[in-house]
Amino acid sequence: MTAIGRTRARAVEVVSLDSPDTRNALSAALVDALTGALAECGKDDGVRAVVLTHTGNTFCAGADLRDPPHPDALVDLLRRIVELPKPVVARVTGHVRAGGLGLLAACDIAAASTAATFAFTEVRIGVAPAVISLPLLPRTDPRALARYYLTGERFDAPEAARIGLLTAAGDDVDAVLAPVLDGLRRSAPQALAETKRLLTARVLEAFDRDATELTALSARLFTSAQAREGMTAFLERRDPEWLV
């Protein structure tokens, strides 16, 4: 059973990815559970803001290669975060890979500790960061994305903040987020909802324009011969056949 932890303190709902055995990989079940939890938060007048965090040393390892979500389900999850009438704040103290970076980009505010690392690893298993580009491309430095999308290189939290993937990074992520959460608690719910609507308009335009094309691309790549080889090599902990 996929675990989603939930606690609340002074109107801030903390939603935790709590499947450390799979490094919080995005399985079909996890995506469904997280989408449902966010929907409940959106309807709850007692929730002023949502903090999305994790247990274990990995925020999210990307798609679960043994049980990947349908691309449409991932689009729905990302759009749920963007459209939620409450601010969603990512709190990261571990590693983030592939699809997990899409979650960060969908959030309104994202903070990480300096222990966190990041990588778009899709190209190394024969696919592309297709669906997660919906929130990433409008919000992140395009030259940096070109490098990290194409190479799969790992980068650190200060670099993630520099390129716009994160709002801020620091040794103590909770200290970084303390003034953020204080500010959200002091803000009127209606004002937060309408201000978020202003901020997310361009991101939602990308969803409306590109979601169908990018879900089709994702589905096509995940069933390709190179993706099968890349995923098999990853699971077998060996180099893929295309390494030169």
C-alpha positions, 0 to 999 in steps of 0.5 A: 500500500502506498503511503502518503503521510498527512499532518496539520499545524496552524492551517498548514497541511504537510503532505509527505511522500512516505514510500522510502523503500522505493525512494518515493518513486512515482508509481501509479498508486502513489500518483493517484494517492497524492492527487487525491490528498491534494484534492482534499486539501483544496476543498478544506477551508481549514487548509491555508497552504500545503507543504509537500515533503518526504520521508527518507533520503530521497524526495522522489526518484522519478517514475517507478519503472516497475509500475509507472503512472500513465502520462495522463495521470502525471499531467493531472497531478502536476496540474492539480498542484498548479491549480490548487487554490492554496499555495503549495510549498515543496520542502526537500532534504534529499535527492530529486530525480527525473519526474520528481523535479516536475513536482518541484516546478509545479509547486508555487515555492520550493526550498531544499537543504544543501544536502539535496541533489538533482538530475534529469536522468530521463535521457540516460534510460532512453526517454525524455522529460516530456510531461514534466516540461509543462511546469518546468519550461515556463519557470526555469532558465532555458539555457540551464535546462538545455544542459541538464536535460541533455546530459543528465548531469547531477547538480546541487541545491544552490545551482537549482536555486540559481536556475529557478528550479528552487526558490531558496536553498540553505543548510536548514530547510526549515529555517529557510521556510519559517518566514515563508510559512509565517507569511502564508499564515498571515495572508487572506485565503481569497487573496492567496487564491487570486494571487496564485491564479495570477502567478500560474496563468502562463504555466496553465497556458502551457498545459492547455497548449502542450499536454496532449502532445507531450503525453503522446511523446512520453507514451511513445518513448516509454514503449520504445526499444531504447527505453526497454534497454535503458530501463533494463540496464538501470534495473540490472545496474549495468551500462546501457548498450549505447554507451560509447 
